[in-house]
Amino acid sequence: MAEQLKGITVALAGPRKSEEMARLVGNMGGIPLFRPAQGTVFLDDGALREGLNSWTQQPPDWAVLTTGMGLDALFGMAEDMGLGGRFLEVLSASSIAARGYKTVNALKKRGLVPVVRDDDGSTSGLIRGLQEFDLAGKEVVLQLHGEPAPRLTAWLEAAGASVREVQPYRHTPPEPGALELLLTEILEAKVNAVAFTSAPQFRFLSQYAQEQGKLAQMLEAFEREVLAVSVGKITSQALKEEGVQRIIMPEHERMGSMFVELGRYVAAGR
C-alpha cells in the first residue's frame, strides 16, 4: 500500500484536517498539494437563535435532519438559550427523518430514533424513505448544513409540506486566487487527482469554472486526465449533479478509506 500512490499528485480541496490527509497521501508515496476550495465553516449564531425560537414556539409535524454536526450545534445553542429541555421535548414529539449515520448517532445520544432514515447516506435516499408518508399540509423544519438544499426543499414542497429552514453553519468561499490555481492545475493536468471532502468544495469550484466559461473543459478533464475523489455519497452527489461521471469513492465514508480506494484504482490501472 505504501507505494500505491507513487508519483501521483493529489490536490486536497478540504481545508479541515488537511495535514492529516497530506500524511496519508505521503505515506502511500503520493505528492499532496494543499488546494482548499472552501473557506471556514462558521456557526451562524443569529440565524440559529432565530430558528430555535421558531422551532420551539411553533413545533413542526416533521423534523428533517441532514447532519450530526448541525444537530449537535442546535442542542448546544438550545442549552445556551435555556431551551435545552424544550427543544428535546419538541423534537421527541415530531416525526424525525435523518440523513447519514452521523445524524442518527447524534439522535441516539439523546435517546431519539428517526422514523425515516436514508438507505444510502444521500439526499436521494432520504427522499425515498419519505415517499412512504403523506406530507400534505404538514409543517416541516429542515435542518441544513452550510448551504441550501434546493432539491430536497422542492421535493418537500411538491409533496404538499410547508417548509421552514434552519441553517446552523455557513460555508465561506476560499481565499482569492485559490480556485483559479486549482482550476488551472486541473485543466493543465498538473494534478492527477483532486480529493473532495464536502459538497461545497466542488460547488465553489464548479461555480468559478462556470463564471470563467471553463466548466465544460473541467468536466472533460475529470473524465479523461484527472481523477475526482470523493469522501462519501453526499459529496459524490454534488459532483454528479454538475456532470462528473468518473468518481472514486470508498464504501465507508472515511478519509483514510478514500485514499485507500484511490490507491486501489491507480494500482489497477498501472
N, C-alpha and C positions, 0 to 999 in steps of 0.2 A: 504493500500500500504506500510505502514511503516514497516511491518513485512514480506513482501513477499520474501525477500532475507535472512531471519533469518537463521543463521548457514551456509550460503553459502559463500565460499571463492572465490573471483573474482580476477584473475590476470589481471592487467591493462597493456597492451602491448604498449600503446601510451604514449610517453614522454610529449606531449603537453597537457596542461590542466589536468594533472594527479591529482592535488589536488582537482580540481572541480569534476572530476569523482569519486575520493575517497569519497568525501562528499555525492554524490548521492547514492553510494553503501551503505555507512554507514547509511544514513537517511532511507534506506529501510531495515535496520537490517543486512546487509551483512558485510563481512570482506574483505576490499580491500588490495591488495598487489601490490606494485609498481614493475613491471617487464618489463621495457622498452625493446622492441625488435627492436628498431632502434635508431640511434644517432640523431644528429642535422640535420636539413634541412637548407642548406645554399644557398645563391644566388651566382651563378657562373658568376661573372662579365665578365670575359674574353670571355666565350662561348656566353654569352648574347649579348655583343657588336658585336662580330663577326657575330652572327646570324642576328642581326638587320641590320647591314651594308648590308649583302647579301639580306635580305628580302626587304629593301627599294631600293637597286640598281637594283635588278632583281625581280620585282614584280611577284608573282605567279598567276596562274589562280584560285587556291583554297587555303584557309587558314583553316586548321583543328585544332580547339582549344579544348583542353581537360580539362583545369582547369581555374577557375576565378582568383585564386591567381597567377597563371603563367601569365595570360593576364595582370593583374594589374602590375606585375613586368616588363613586356615588355614595357608597356606605361611609367612606371616610369623611366626606363633606357633610353627610347627613348627621353624623355624630358631632361634628364641629358646630352644626347649626342647632343641636339639641333635638334633632328629628330622627335619631337612630332607631328608636323603638317604633315610631310611627311609620317610618319607611319600610321596615321589616314587616310590619302588620299589613300595610297596603300591598306590598309585593306578595305576601303569603296569600292574600285574598284574590289575587289576579291569576289568570291563566298565563303561564310563562312559556315562551318559546326561546330557545338558546341555540346560538351558533358557536360551534367549536368546543373542544374538550376543556379548554381553559375556563370558558364561561360556565360550563357545567360544574367544574371543580370549585369555582368561586361561589356558586349557588349552594353546593354541597356543604361548604364550610359554614353556611348559615342555616343548614337544615332544610333547604329548599330543593325541590325536584321539578324540572320542567315537564310540561305535558307534551311539548314538542321539542325535538332537537334535530339538527340536520343529520342526514345519513352519510355525509362525506366531508364535513368541515367547510362547506361552501354556502354562499347565499342561495344558490340553486337548490341545494339540499334542504335548506330551511324552508324555502317556498314549497317544495314537495311535501314536507311534513305539515305545513299549514293548510294545504289544499283540502285536507280532510275535514276542516272546520268551517262553519258558517260564520263569516266575519261581517256580514251585512249589518250596518247600524252599530257596530262595536267601536268603542273607544280604545285606541291602541297607542301606547307610548313606545317609541322606537329609540333605543339607546345606541348611538353611533360611536365611532371612534376616529376622530381626526379628520373625517371627510364625509360628505353626504353619501347616501346610498340610494341614488335615484331609481334604480331598477326595483329594489325592494319596496321603496315608498310607493312607486307607481303601481306595483302589484297589489299592495295592501289597499290602496285607494280604489283600484279597479274591482277588488273583492267587496267593496262597499264599506270599508272601515274608515273612521276618522282618525288621522294620524297626527300625533304630536312628537316632535323630535327633541331628544336631549343629547347633547354632544359634550361629554366631559373633557375631551382632549382635542387640540387642534395641531395640525402639522404646518410647519412653515417651509417655504422654499429654501433650497440650498444657497450657499454664497454665490454672488455674481461670478460668472465665468466657469463655475463647476460643471454645469450642464453642457456648456459649449465644448469644454475639454473632453468630457466623456463622449459626447456625440461624435466629435471629430475622430476620436480613437476607435469608435465602433465603425464609422464609415470607412476609415482607412485601414481597418483590420489590425490596428496596433495592439489590440487586446484579443485574446482567444475566447474569453468568456466574461459575462457580467453577472454577478450574483446579487439578486434582489431579495430582501428580507421583509418587505412590506409592499402593499399595493400602491401607496402614494409615491414611492420612489420611481416606479415605472410611469405613473401618470404624470409626474412632473417632467420626466424625460420625454415622454411622447408628446406632451403639450408643447414643450420647447421645440422639438423636432418639427412639429406641425407649423409652428409660428415661423420657422426658418424655411419652410417649404421642402423639408427633407425627411418627412415621416415615411414615405414610400421607400426611400433609399435605406433608411434604418431598418425597416421591416425586411427588406431584401437581404441586408447584411446579416440579420439574425437567422434568416433562412439558409444562407449559404456559408458564411465565414465565421460568424461569432455565435457562441452558444449562450442562450438565455437560461439562467439557472434560477430556480425559484425555491424558496424555503417551504412553501406549502400551497394548498389549494386556493386559498383566498387570494394570495399574491398571483398565482397562476391564472386565476380567472381574470384579473386585471390585464395581464399580458394577452390573453386570448381575445378579450373584448376589443383590443386595438389591432388584432390581426397577427400576432405572433403564433406561429404554428408549432415550431420545434422548441419544446420546453423541457429542461432537465429538472426533475422534481423527485425528492425522496418519498418513500412510503410513509415515513414518520416525520412530522414537522419539527426538525431539529437542525441547527446549523451544522453540526458535525455530520449528520446523515446527508445533508445537502452536498457537502464536498466529497463525501464517500461515493455518492451516486454520480457526481461529476467525474470522479476518478475512474469509476467503472466504465462510464460512457467513453471517455477518452482512451482508456486501455483497450476497449473492444474495437475501437477504430484504428488502432495502430497495427 
